[in-house]
């Protein structure tokens, strides 16, 4: 089917395609690319600009360790089969480094958390072990003397979120995907009980398949056809330092998950985190940015890396994550609304599985059955029993 434009009786401009994807982040761009590779005509609609949300401005973690067991098959598949080859496939250096992941601990309580992380990973077949202080300091000599343990997964790593998002975008565009920016999707349109498209403030877009991959904004759009997603939003923030000589290549986190991040190829450190108080505060991001979250991240980092006390912060940013009730995403068709697919609720850890999600959602739309089961990610898994 070719994309077509016409004017309907209401005077709206109508644009037709095979699939409409709502949202312009890494998940949307990865889905669009995988559909376009299979000669599917796609329209992507983003209310801001491509990569405007958190998916292009996060800590960049590509990890298997400390994931919910339901997500592990996707993470393992992506790291074994997709991430190592993406730069070549997409023609963009996305700065993927498979250099490991440390999760650091300082107390007996932290040790229990790390032991659980290691045991869970080993049960899933991951290469994962618990490091004692002396071995850890040999691998990462810059840590505080107070750090006594760490979980270590050598097959984890990190990549550049902005470059990855734009690489998927660039290649989807090259394959014929139409990207519409600066338009907000207001509702899903139904015809005879099935999806027939979406409506923005100014246009109607028609397609028999619609994918909601717009983070928390997906919730309100799904509500327009009576579907409620068990999802809330939560503020996170990231800080970026000035460039430094190379100190370590691993992804860094902590047992308490009070911060996470890595050193980029440029030499800057990118650290993200939240205080836990954000859900109870104003939605005014700039106020939180200046007074609460960024200073908290700095204090958390310095507890583990006091050597960083003299580094200058050159930039911060903040935004809202889409958090599912069980912190596992929705990757699912909606049986009550034929033609509607959900790909949202990634709860702050969608970037690392984005290449796999792009492939699997495209398979779900085209074949009705992805090559890796997505049954654990059904949208209705959280419905009340009885």
N, C-alpha and C positions, 0 to 999 in steps of 0.2 A: 504494500500500500504506500502511495506517495502522500506526503503532507499536502493538504489542500486548505485554502482559505475561502470563506464566503461570508455573506451577511445574512443573519437569521431575521425572522419577522420582528423581533424586538429591537433590531438595529445593532445587536452585538456582532462583533467580528468573530467568526468561528474558524478555528484552526483544527484540522483533523490529523490524527496520527495513530500508530498502533498501541503505544504505551505512553502514559504521562507519569513522570516522576516528580513529586513535590519535595523540594529541598535541594540545596546546592552544595552539600558537604561531601566528604570523602566517600561515604556510603552511597549517596545518590550518583556521584560521578563514576564509581566503580560498577554500579549496576548498569548505568547507561552505556559504559564502555563494553561490558560483556554482552548486552543486548545488541548493540550496534555491530559487534563482531559477527553476530548471527543474522545480520541483515534486517533487524527489526527497527522500524522507524520510531524514534523516541523524541519526546519533548520533555525537557527539564525546566521546571519553573521555580525560581528562587526570589524571595522577596527583597533580598539585599544584593550582594554580589557573590560570585562563586568563591567558596572557601571562607565566607564571612564568619561562620560559627566556630565552635570549639574544635570541630574535627580537623581543622587546618592549623590550629594554634594550641596544641596540647603538649604533654611531656614526651610524646613520640615513642612510647613503649611498645615493643613487639614481643610479648611474653606469653608463656604457657603457665609458668609457676604462679601459684596463689590465685588461680582462676576457679570459678564455679565449675564443678565437674561437667556440667551440661555444655559449657563453652569449650572445653578442652579439645574435642575432636576438630572443631573449626580452627582453633589456634595451632594445633599440631599440624594439620593439613596445610595451613597457610605458610608456616615456617619451613616445612619440608618441601613444598611443591610450588609456592608462588612467590614469596618474598625474595628468595635468592635470584630470581630471574626477571623481576619487574623492571629494573633499570634498563636492561637490554630490550625487553619487550616493548616498553613504553617510549624508549629513546630519550629518557630523562634520568639523570643521576639523582636518585631519591635518597642517597646517603644511608642506605640500609647497612647496618653493622651487626653481625651475629657474634657479639663479644661477651654475652653473659649478663646476668642480673643478680645483684646482691640485695638482699633484704636484711637490714641491720637491726641488731638488738643489744640492749644494755642491761636488762634486768632479768631475774628469774621468770617474771611474767612474760616478758618478750620471748624468752627461750621456749616456753610452752607453745606460743603462737608459731614460732619458727619450726618447731618439731612437727606441729600439725601440717604446716605447709609442705615440709619435706616428705612426711609420710603419705600425704594425699597425692603428691606428685609421683612418688615411687609406685604407689598403687596403680597410677595411670600409665606407668611405663616411661616416665620422664627420667632424664639424667639429672638428678638433683641430690644435693648433699648438704649437711650442716657443717659449717666451718667454725673452728675454735679461733680464739684471738690471734695466736701466733701465725697460723696459716693465712688468716684473713689479712693481717698486716703485710704479709709478703706480697699478696695480690693487690692490696689497696693501701699503701703506706700513709695516705693522707688522713685517715680516719682518726677520731678522738681515741685516746687511751681508754675511755670509758666503754667503748664498744667491745663486747666480749664474744658475740656470736653473729653468724649470718647464715641465711640459706643462700645457696648458690646454684643457679641453673645455667650451665655454659652455653646452652642452645637458645637462650633468650637474647634479646638485643633491642635495637631502636632504629628509627628512621626519621626522615624529615617530613612532618605532617603537611606543611604547605606545599612542598615540592611534589609529594605523593598525590595530594588532592588535585593539583593543577596538571600533573602528568595524566591522570585518568581523564580529566576534563579535556585537555588538549587532544588526546587520542579519540575520545568519543566525538568531539567536534569534527575531527578529521574524517571520521567514518559516517558523518551525516546527522548526528544528533543536533537538535535545535535547542539552544539554551536561551530561556527568557528570564531576564533579571529585572528587578525593580517592580515586580508585580506580586501581589499577595493573593494566594488562593483563599477564597472565602467559603467555598462549599463544594461538595461532590454532587454531581448530577446523576440522577437515576432515570432509567427508562424501562418500564415493565419490570421493576424490581432488580434490575442489573445496572452496573456502572456504565455510564455513557460519556463521562468526562468530568471536568471541573469548571468552576466559574471564578474569575478574578473580579477586581473592581471594574475592569474595562473590557474583558474578553471572555469568550467561551472557548474552551479547548475540549475537543471530542476525541475519545479513545475508549475501547472496550476494556482496557486495563489501566488502573491507577495504582501507583505505589506511593504510600506515605512514608517518606524518609526525611522528615523535616524536624527531627528532634522533638522537643516538648510541644512545638506548634502542631504536631500531628494529632495531638489529643483533641483540640478544638475542631479540627477539620473532620476527624472521624465522628465526632459528636453530631455533625450535620446529617449523618445517615443513621443515627441511633447507636453508634458503637462507642463504648467507653473503654479507654485504655487505662489500666491501673498504674498511672504514671504521675509523678510530680517533678518539679524543677528544683534544682539546688545550685547555688553559686559556687564556682571554683575560680581560682586565680593562678596566674603564672608570673614568674619573674625571670628576666633575662639579664645576665651579667655582661660586663665587658669581656672581650676575648682574653684568654689566658693561655700559657703554654700547656700542652697536653698533659693532663694529670691522670685520667683513667678513661677507659673505653666502655665500661660496663654501664648498664642501666642501674640506677640506685633507687632503693625504697627503704622503708623501715617496717618493723613489726607492727607498729601502731598506725601505719599508713598516714603519718602526719605530713609527709612530703614525698615527692618522687621526682626523678629527672635524670639528665645526662649531660655530658659535654658534647657540643656539636663539632662538626668538622671545622667550622670557623674558629672554634676555641671558646665561644660563649657557653655558659651553663644555662640550661633551661630547667627551672624547678617549678612544680605546681603543687597545689594543696588547698585545704580549707580548714577552718577552725572547728567546724561542727555547729557553730552558732548561727551561720548564715540563714538557715530556714526561718529563724525567729526574728530576723532583722528586716529593715526596709529593703525594697527592691531597687533602691537607688544605688546602682553599681558603683558610681564614682565615689560616693561617700564611704562605702565598704572598702573599696580599693585603697583609698588614702589612709584609712584609720584602723583597719582591723586585719584583713586577710594577708596583705603583703608583709607587714611587720611580723605576723605570726610565722609565715613561711621562712622568713629570714632567721628568726630565733630558732626554729626547728632545725634548719640546715646547720646553723653554727653549733648546735649541740653535738652534731656528728662530725662536722668538718670545721673546727675552729680556725684552720688555716685560711678559710675563705673570708675572714672578718674584714680584710682590707679591700675586697673586690667592690667595684662600683656597679650598681644596678642601672642599666640604661633604659629599661622599658618594662612595663607591666601591662597585663591585660586581664580582663575578667569576663565571665559569661555564665550562662546557665546550662547545666547538664540535665538530660532527661533521665530521671531515675525511676525504674520500675519497682513495684512493691517488693519483688524478690531479687532485684538487682541483676536480672538476666533479661536480655533483649527480647522483643517480639519480632519474629521472622516468620510470617504466617499469612496465608490467605484467610479471608473472612467468609465463612460459609453462608452467613446470613445476607451478605452483600456480594454476590458473584462479580468478579472482576476487581475487587479491592484486595490489595496486599499491603501488609504493614512491615516496615523495617525501621524500628525505632526503639527507644527505651534502652539504649546501650549502656547507661549508668556509668559513664566515664571510662569505659574500657572497650570502645568499639574500634579504635584506630587499628589495633594490632590484628583484628580479624577482618578488617574491611576488604582485602582482596578475596578472601573466601566468601564473604557475604555477597559481594558483587557477582561472583560466579554462581553461587547457589540460588540466589533470588532470581537471576536470569533463567536458570534451569527450571525453577518452580513455575515461572510464568510461561515459558515455552513448552515444557514437557509435562508439567503438573507434578513432577517428581524430581527433587534434587539428588545429586550423586551422594550427598551425605544427608542423613535424615535430619529434618528440622522439627520433628514432633515435640521435642522438649521446649520449643520456643513458640508454641501455639498461643495465640492471643487470649484464648478462653481458659487457659490453665489456672487462672486465679479466680474464676467464678465461684461463688459460694456453692458448696455441695448440698445436695438434698432436693 
